[in-house]
Amino acid sequence: MDRWTERVPATWNRHLSALVSFTTWTQRQDLLETSPARRLTPRTPVRRGDRAIPGSS
């Protein structure tokens, strides 16, 4: 996850979601006892204001 530390929150959250999904599967298969992602938290995305396409006059 260090690779994505400086990325935008959406990238961090996408990779975290994939990691959580994979580790959940490994725990169900009895391959892992605990999730390595248990201490990682999702990041709050930055709001960029109104992204609507302006209408024609």
Phi and psi restraints in degrees (range 20) as a CNS / XPLOR table:
assign (resid 1 and name C) (resid 2 and name N)
       (resid 2 and name CA) (resid 2 and name C) 1.0 -58.2 20.0 2
assign (resid 2 and name N) (resid 2 and name CA)
       (resid 2 and name C) (resid 3 and name N) 1.0 -29.8 20.0 2
assign (resid 2 and name C) (resid 3 and name N)
       (resid 3 and name CA) (resid 3 and name C) 1.0 -61.5 20.0 2
assign (resid 3 and name N) (resid 3 and name CA)
       (resid 3 and name C) (resid 4 and name N) 1.0 -29.1 20.0 2
assign (resid 3 and name C) (resid 4 and name N)
       (resid 4 and name CA) (resid 4 and name C) 1.0 -105.4 20.0 2
assign (resid 4 and name N) (resid 4 and name CA)
       (resid 4 and name C) (resid 5 and name N) 1.0 10.8 20.0 2
assign (resid 4 and name C) (resid 5 and name N)
       (resid 5 and name CA) (resid 5 and name C) 1.0 -58.6 20.0 2
assign (resid 5 and name N) (resid 5 and name CA)
       (resid 5 and name C) (resid 6 and name N) 1.0 -40.7 20.0 2
assign (resid 5 and name C) (resid 6 and name N)
       (resid 6 and name CA) (resid 6 and name C) 1.0 -90.3 20.0 2
assign (resid 6 and name N) (resid 6 and name CA)
       (resid 6 and name C) (resid 7 and name N) 1.0 2.5 20.0 2
assign (resid 6 and name C) (resid 7 and name N)
       (resid 7 and name CA) (resid 7 and name C) 1.0 -80.8 20.0 2
assign (resid 7 and name N) (resid 7 and name CA)
       (resid 7 and name C) (resid 8 and name N) 1.0 168.4 20.0 2
assign (resid 7 and name C) (resid 8 and name N)
       (resid 8 and name CA) (resid 8 and name C) 1.0 -65.2 20.0 2
assign (resid 8 and name N) (resid 8 and name CA)
       (resid 8 and name C) (resid 9 and name N) 1.0 154.7 20.0 2
assign (resid 8 and name C) (resid 9 and name N)
       (resid 9 and name CA) (resid 9 and name C) 1.0 -56.0 20.0 2
assign (resid 9 and name N) (resid 9 and name CA)
       (resid 9 and name C) (resid 10 and name N) 1.0 -34.7 20.0 2
assign (resid 9 and name C) (resid 10 and name N)
       (resid 10 and name CA) (resid 10 and name C) 1.0 -62.6 20.0 2
assign (resid 10 and name N) (resid 10 and name CA)
       (resid 10 and name C) (resid 11 and name N) 1.0 -38.1 20.0 2
assign (resid 10 and name C) (resid 11 and name N)
       (resid 11 and name CA) (resid 11 and name C) 1.0 -67.5 20.0 2
assign (resid 11 and name N) (resid 11 and name CA)
       (resid 11 and name C) (resid 12 and name N) 1.0 -45.8 20.0 2
assign (resid 11 and name C) (resid 12 and name N)
       (resid 12 and name CA) (resid 12 and name C) 1.0 -57.0 20.0 2
assign (resid 12 and name N) (resid 12 and name CA)
       (resid 12 and name C) (resid 13 and name N) 1.0 -48.9 20.0 2
assign (resid 12 and name C) (resid 13 and name N)
       (resid 13 and name CA) (resid 13 and name C) 1.0 -64.6 20.0 2
assign (resid 13 and name N) (resid 13 and name CA)
       (resid 13 and name C) (resid 14 and name N) 1.0 -37.0 20.0 2
assign (resid 13 and name C) (resid 14 and name N)
       (resid 14 and name CA) (resid 14 and name C) 1.0 -64.0 20.0 2
assign (resid 14 and name N) (resid 14 and name CA)
       (resid 14 and name C) (resid 15 and name N) 1.0 -45.5 20.0 2
assign (resid 14 and name C) (resid 15 and name N)
       (resid 15 and name CA) (resid 15 and name C) 1.0 -70.0 20.0 2
assign (resid 15 and name N) (resid 15 and name CA)
       (resid 15 and name C) (resid 16 and name N) 1.0 -36.7 20.0 2
assign (resid 15 and name C) (resid 16 and name N)
       (resid 16 and name CA) (resid 16 and name C) 1.0 -63.4 20.0 2
assign (resid 16 and name N) (resid 16 and name CA)
       (resid 16 and name C) (resid 17 and name N) 1.0 -41.6 20.0 2
assign (resid 16 and name C) (resid 17 and name N)
       (resid 17 and name CA) (resid 17 and name C) 1.0 -61.2 20.0 2
assign (resid 17 and name N) (resid 17 and name CA)
       (resid 17 and name C) (resid 18 and name N) 1.0 -42.3 20.0 2
assign (resid 17 and name C) (resid 18 and name N)
       (resid 18 and name CA) (resid 18 and name C) 1.0 -64.7 20.0 2
assign (resid 18 and name N) (resid 18 and name CA)
       (resid 18 and name C) (resid 19 and name N) 1.0 -41.0 20.0 2
assign (resid 18 and name C) (resid 19 and name N)
       (resid 19 and name CA) (resid 19 and name C) 1.0 -64.6 20.0 2
assign (resid 19 and name N) (resid 19 and name CA)
       (resid 19 and name C) (resid 20 and name N) 1.0 -44.3 20.0 2
assign (resid 19 and name C) (resid 20 and name N)
       (resid 20 and name CA) (resid 20 and name C) 1.0 -63.4 20.0 2
assign (resid 20 and name N) (resid 20 and name CA)
       (resid 20 and name C) (resid 21 and name N) 1.0 -42.7 20.0 2
assign (resid 20 and name C) (resid 21 and name N)
       (resid 21 and name CA) (resid 21 and name C) 1.0 -60.7 20.0 2
assign (resid 21 and name N) (resid 21 and name CA)
       (resid 21 and name C) (resid 22 and name N) 1.0 -46.8 20.0 2
assign (resid 21 and name C) (resid 22 and name N)
       (resid 22 and name CA) (resid 22 and name C) 1.0 -64.0 20.0 2
assign (resid 22 and name N) (resid 22 and name CA)
       (resid 22 and name C) (resid 23 and name N) 1.0 -45.2 20.0 2
assign (resid 22 and name C) (resid 23 and name N)
       (resid 23 and name CA) (resid 23 and name C) 1.0 -68.4 20.0 2
assign (resid 23 and name N) (resid 23 and name CA)
       (resid 23 and name C) (resid 24 and name N) 1.0 -30.6 20.0 2
assign (resid 23 and name C) (resid 24 and name N)
       (resid 24 and name CA) (resid 24 and name C) 1.0 -62.7 20.0 2
assign (resid 24 and name N) (resid 24 and name CA)
       (resid 24 and name C) (resid 25 and name N) 1.0 -43.6 20.0 2
assign (resid 24 and name C) (resid 25 and name N)
       (resid 25 and name CA) (resid 25 and name C) 1.0 -62.4 20.0 2
assign (resid 25 and name N) (resid 25 and name CA)
       (resid 25 and name C) (resid 26 and name N) 1.0 -43.8 20.0 2
assign (resid 25 and name C) (resid 26 and name N)
       (resid 26 and name CA) (resid 26 and name C) 1.0 -64.7 20.0 2
assign (resid 26 and name N) (resid 26 and name CA)
       (resid 26 and name C) (resid 27 and name N) 1.0 -34.1 20.0 2
assign (resid 26 and name C) (resid 27 and name N)
       (resid 27 and name CA) (resid 27 and name C) 1.0 -68.7 20.0 2
assign (resid 27 and name N) (resid 27 and name CA)
       (resid 27 and name C) (resid 28 and name N) 1.0 -38.1 20.0 2
assign (resid 27 and name C) (resid 28 and name N)
       (resid 28 and name CA) (resid 28 and name C) 1.0 -65.5 20.0 2
assign (resid 28 and name N) (resid 28 and name CA)
       (resid 28 and name C) (resid 29 and name N) 1.0 -29.3 20.0 2
assign (resid 28 and name C) (resid 29 and name N)
       (resid 29 and name CA) (resid 29 and name C) 1.0 -88.7 20.0 2
assign (resid 29 and name N) (resid 29 and name CA)
       (resid 29 and name C) (resid 30 and name N) 1.0 5.2 20.0 2
assign (resid 29 and name C) (resid 30 and name N)
       (resid 30 and name CA) (resid 30 and name C) 1.0 60.4 20.0 2
assign (resid 30 and name N) (resid 30 and name CA)
       (resid 30 and name C) (resid 31 and name N) 1.0 34.4 20.0 2
assign (resid 30 and name C) (resid 31 and name N)
       (resid 31 and name CA) (resid 31 and name C) 1.0 -94.4 20.0 2
assign (resid 31 and name N) (resid 31 and name CA)
       (resid 31 and name C) (resid 32 and name N) 1.0 -27.4 20.0 2
assign (resid 31 and name C) (resid 32 and name N)
       (resid 32 and name CA) (resid 32 and name C) 1.0 -130.6 20.0 2
assign (resid 32 and name N) (resid 32 and name CA)
       (resid 32 and name C) (resid 33 and name N) 1.0 147.3 20.0 2
assign (resid 32 and name C) (resid 33 and name N)
       (resid 33 and name CA) (resid 33 and name C) 1.0 -91.6 20.0 2
assign (resid 33 and name N) (resid 33 and name CA)
       (resid 33 and name C) (resid 34 and name N) 1.0 -37.7 20.0 2
assign (resid 33 and name C) (resid 34 and name N)
       (resid 34 and name CA) (resid 34 and name C) 1.0 -129.5 20.0 2
assign (resid 34 and name N) (resid 34 and name CA)
       (resid 34 and name C) (resid 35 and name N) 1.0 157.5 20.0 2
assign (resid 34 and name C) (resid 35 and name N)
       (resid 35 and name CA) (resid 35 and name C) 1.0 -86.0 20.0 2
assign (resid 35 and name N) (resid 35 and name CA)
       (resid 35 and name C) (resid 36 and name N) 1.0 129.5 20.0 2
assign (resid 35 and name C) (resid 36 and name N)
       (resid 36 and name CA) (resid 36 and name C) 1.0 -68.2 20.0 2
assign (resid 36 and name N) (resid 36 and name CA)
       (resid 36 and name C) (resid 37 and name N) 1.0 -14.2 20.0 2
assign (resid 36 and name C) (resid 37 and name N)
       (resid 37 and name CA) (resid 37 and name C) 1.0 -90.9 20.0 2
assign (resid 37 and name N) (resid 37 and name CA)
       (resid 37 and name C) (resid 38 and name N) 1.0 4.5 20.0 2
assign (resid 37 and name C) (resid 38 and name N)
       (resid 38 and name CA) (resid 38 and name C) 1.0 -62.9 20.0 2
assign (resid 38 and name N) (resid 38 and name CA)
       (resid 38 and name C) (resid 39 and name N) 1.0 -24.2 20.0 2
assign (resid 38 and name C) (resid 39 and name N)
       (resid 39 and name CA) (resid 39 and name C) 1.0 -99.6 20.0 2
assign (resid 39 and name N) (resid 39 and name CA)
       (resid 39 and name C) (resid 40 and name N) 1.0 -3.2 20.0 2
assign (resid 39 and name C) (resid 40 and name N)
       (resid 40 and name CA) (resid 40 and name C) 1.0 -90.1 20.0 2
assign (resid 40 and name N) (resid 40 and name CA)
       (resid 40 and name C) (resid 41 and name N) 1.0 141.0 20.0 2
assign (resid 40 and name C) (resid 41 and name N)
       (resid 41 and name CA) (resid 41 and name C) 1.0 -121.4 20.0 2
assign (resid 41 and name N) (resid 41 and name CA)
       (resid 41 and name C) (resid 42 and name N) 1.0 147.6 20.0 2
assign (resid 41 and name C) (resid 42 and name N)
       (resid 42 and name CA) (resid 42 and name C) 1.0 -64.7 20.0 2
assign (resid 42 and name N) (resid 42 and name CA)
       (resid 42 and name C) (resid 43 and name N) 1.0 153.7 20.0 2
assign (resid 42 and name C) (resid 43 and name N)
       (resid 43 and name CA) (resid 43 and name C) 1.0 -103.9 20.0 2
assign (resid 43 and name N) (resid 43 and name CA)
       (resid 43 and name C) (resid 44 and name N) 1.0 150.2 20.0 2
assign (resid 43 and name C) (resid 44 and name N)
       (resid 44 and name CA) (resid 44 and name C) 1.0 -80.2 20.0 2
assign (resid 44 and name N) (resid 44 and name CA)
       (resid 44 and name C) (resid 45 and name N) 1.0 123.4 20.0 2
assign (resid 44 and name C) (resid 45 and name N)
       (resid 45 and name CA) (resid 45 and name C) 1.0 -66.7 20.0 2
assign (resid 45 and name N) (resid 45 and name CA)
       (resid 45 and name C) (resid 46 and name N) 1.0 148.0 20.0 2
assign (resid 45 and name C) (resid 46 and name N)
       (resid 46 and name CA) (resid 46 and name C) 1.0 -81.1 20.0 2
assign (resid 46 and name N) (resid 46 and name CA)
       (resid 46 and name C) (resid 47 and name N) 1.0 130.2 20.0 2
assign (resid 46 and name C) (resid 47 and name N)
       (resid 47 and name CA) (resid 47 and name C) 1.0 -78.7 20.0 2
assign (resid 47 and name N) (resid 47 and name CA)
       (resid 47 and name C) (resid 48 and name N) 1.0 133.0 20.0 2
assign (resid 47 and name C) (resid 48 and name N)
       (resid 48 and name CA) (resid 48 and name C) 1.0 -107.0 20.0 2
assign (resid 48 and name N) (resid 48 and name CA)
       (resid 48 and name C) (resid 49 and name N) 1.0 17.6 20.0 2
assign (resid 48 and name C) (resid 49 and name N)
       (resid 49 and name CA) (resid 49 and name C) 1.0 81.5 20.0 2
assign (resid 49 and name N) (resid 49 and name CA)
       (resid 49 and name C) (resid 50 and name N) 1.0 -163.2 20.0 2
assign (resid 49 and name C) (resid 50 and name N)
       (resid 50 and name CA) (resid 50 and name C) 1.0 -72.9 20.0 2
assign (resid 50 and name N) (resid 50 and name CA)
       (resid 50 and name C) (resid 51 and name N) 1.0 122.7 20.0 2
assign (resid 50 and name C) (resid 51 and name N)
       (resid 51 and name CA) (resid 51 and name C) 1.0 -109.7 20.0 2
assign (resid 51 and name N) (resid 51 and name CA)
       (resid 51 and name C) (resid 52 and name N) 1.0 17.2 20.0 2
assign (resid 51 and name C) (resid 52 and name N)
       (resid 52 and name CA) (resid 52 and name C) 1.0 -69.2 20.0 2
assign (resid 52 and name N) (resid 52 and name CA)
       (resid 52 and name C) (resid 53 and name N) 1.0 148.2 20.0 2
assign (resid 52 and name C) (resid 53 and name N)
       (resid 53 and name CA) (resid 53 and name C) 1.0 -79.3 20.0 2
assign (resid 53 and name N) (resid 53 and name CA)
       (resid 53 and name C) (resid 54 and name N) 1.0 126.2 20.0 2
assign (resid 53 and name C) (resid 54 and name N)
       (resid 54 and name CA) (resid 54 and name C) 1.0 -64.1 20.0 2
assign (resid 54 and name N) (resid 54 and name CA)
       (resid 54 and name C) (resid 55 and name N) 1.0 141.4 20.0 2
assign (resid 54 and name C) (resid 55 and name N)
       (resid 55 and name CA) (resid 55 and name C) 1.0 -78.1 20.0 2
assign (resid 55 and name N) (resid 55 and name CA)
       (resid 55 and name C) (resid 56 and name N) 1.0 158.1 20.0 2
assign (resid 55 and name C) (resid 56 and name N)
       (resid 56 and name CA) (resid 56 and name C) 1.0 -84.5 20.0 2
assign (resid 56 and name N) (resid 56 and name CA)
       (resid 56 and name C) (resid 57 and name N) 1.0 146.6 20.0 2
